[in-house]
Amino acid sequence: MTQRAQWMAVLAKADWSALDAACRQLEQMPDFTTLRAPETGLVMVRAKTGGTGNPFNMGEATVTRCAVVSDAGHTGHAYILGRNHDHARTAAQIDSLMQDEARRDELWARIISPLAHAAE
């Protein structure tokens, strides 16, 4: 798993109140342009019989997605389970900021790492 895939997974699975609280502690958030406003839809969840057998459609799950670009030109994406538009927007913004190498270590220490530990 790439480093970006790791932080995107943490952001997508994070408890919304913990993610929101962590982001409020940041001194300064840049301006973002919305590429795709948060929108909610359904995805088909596939499974395999016995975990390894024939695939089948298990059901549908509600997912919200969002895409933003920071003023530095980094594009952030997020897909989260559920209907929380604020969670999707914030996760996309943090994904965008994490792509800036100058900010990555600070954001990893202040947001990603605490959220990952809380999820454990």
C-alpha positions as CSV (number, residue, x, y, z in Angstrom):
1,M,0.0,0.0,0.0
2,T,1.4,3.4,-0.9
3,Q,1.8,6.2,1.6
4,R,-1.1,8.1,0.0
5,A,-3.3,5.1,0.1
6,Q,-2.6,4.8,3.8
7,W,-3.5,8.3,4.7
8,M,-6.6,8.2,2.5
9,A,-7.8,5.1,4.2
10,V,-7.2,6.7,7.7
11,L,-9.2,9.8,6.6
12,A,-12.0,7.8,5.1
13,K,-12.4,5.5,8.1
14,A,-11.9,8.2,10.8
15,D,-14.5,9.1,13.3
16,W,-15.9,12.4,12.0
17,S,-15.8,14.3,15.3
18,A,-12.1,13.3,15.8
19,L,-11.2,14.4,12.2
20,D,-13.0,17.7,12.6
21,A,-11.4,18.4,16.0
22,A,-7.9,17.6,14.6
23,C,-8.4,19.9,11.6
24,R,-9.7,22.7,13.8
25,Q,-6.3,22.7,15.5
26,L,-4.4,23.6,12.3
27,E,-3.3,27.2,12.3
28,Q,-4.1,27.9,8.7
29,M,-6.1,26.2,6.0
30,P,-5.5,27.4,2.4
31,D,-8.2,28.2,0.0
32,F,-9.6,25.2,-1.9
33,T,-11.5,25.1,-5.2
34,T,-14.2,22.5,-5.4
35,L,-13.8,20.2,-8.4
36,R,-16.6,17.9,-7.4
37,A,-18.9,19.0,-4.6
38,P,-19.8,16.3,-2.1
39,E,-22.4,14.0,-3.5
40,T,-23.9,10.8,-2.2
41,G,-24.6,7.7,-4.1
42,L,-24.6,3.9,-4.0
43,V,-21.9,1.4,-4.7
44,M,-22.4,-2.4,-5.1
45,V,-20.6,-4.4,-2.5
46,R,-19.3,-7.7,-3.9
47,A,-18.4,-10.8,-1.8
48,K,-17.2,-14.3,-2.4
49,T,-18.9,-17.5,-1.3
50,G,-16.9,-18.8,1.7
51,G,-14.5,-15.9,1.2
52,T,-12.7,-17.6,-1.7
53,G,-15.5,-19.0,-3.9
54,N,-17.7,-17.5,-6.6
55,P,-18.3,-13.8,-6.4
56,F,-21.8,-12.4,-5.8
57,N,-23.5,-9.0,-5.3
58,M,-24.0,-8.8,-1.5
59,G,-25.8,-5.5,-1.5
60,E,-25.4,-1.7,-1.8
61,A,-23.6,0.8,0.4
62,T,-24.0,4.5,0.6
63,V,-20.9,6.4,-0.3
64,T,-20.1,10.2,-0.4
65,R,-17.3,11.5,-2.6
66,C,-15.7,14.9,-3.1
67,A,-12.7,16.4,-5.0
68,V,-10.9,19.6,-4.3
69,V,-7.8,21.4,-5.5
70,S,-5.7,23.5,-3.1
71,D,-4.3,27.0,-3.9
72,A,-0.9,25.2,-4.4
73,G,-2.4,23.1,-7.1
74,H,-2.7,19.7,-5.4
75,T,-5.9,17.7,-6.1
76,G,-7.5,15.9,-3.2
77,H,-10.1,13.1,-3.4
78,A,-12.2,11.4,-0.8
79,Y,-14.7,8.6,-0.7
80,I,-16.4,7.8,2.6
81,L,-19.1,5.4,3.7
82,G,-22.3,7.2,4.6
83,R,-23.8,10.6,3.9
84,N,-21.5,13.0,5.8
85,H,-20.7,15.7,3.2
86,D,-18.5,17.6,5.7
87,H,-16.4,14.5,6.3
88,A,-15.9,13.9,2.6
89,R,-14.9,17.6,2.0
90,T,-12.5,17.6,4.9
91,A,-10.9,14.3,3.9
92,A,-10.4,15.6,0.4
93,Q,-8.8,18.8,1.7
94,I,-6.4,16.9,3.9
95,D,-5.6,14.6,1.1
96,S,-4.7,17.6,-1.0
97,L,-2.6,19.1,1.8
98,M,-0.7,15.8,2.4
99,Q,0.6,15.9,-1.2
100,D,2.6,19.1,-0.3
101,E,5.9,17.7,1.0
102,A,6.5,20.8,3.0
103,R,3.4,20.1,5.1
104,R,3.3,16.3,5.1
105,D,5.3,15.5,8.2
106,E,3.4,18.0,10.3
107,L,0.0,16.8,9.1
108,W,1.0,13.2,9.5
109,A,2.0,13.9,13.2
110,R,-1.0,16.1,14.0
111,I,-3.8,14.4,12.1
112,I,-3.1,11.1,10.4
113,S,-1.1,9.4,13.2
114,P,-3.6,10.2,16.0
115,L,-6.6,9.1,13.9
116,A,-4.8,5.9,13.0
117,H,-4.1,5.2,16.7
118,A,-7.6,6.0,17.7
119,A,-9.0,3.6,15.2
120,E,-6.8,0.8,16.6
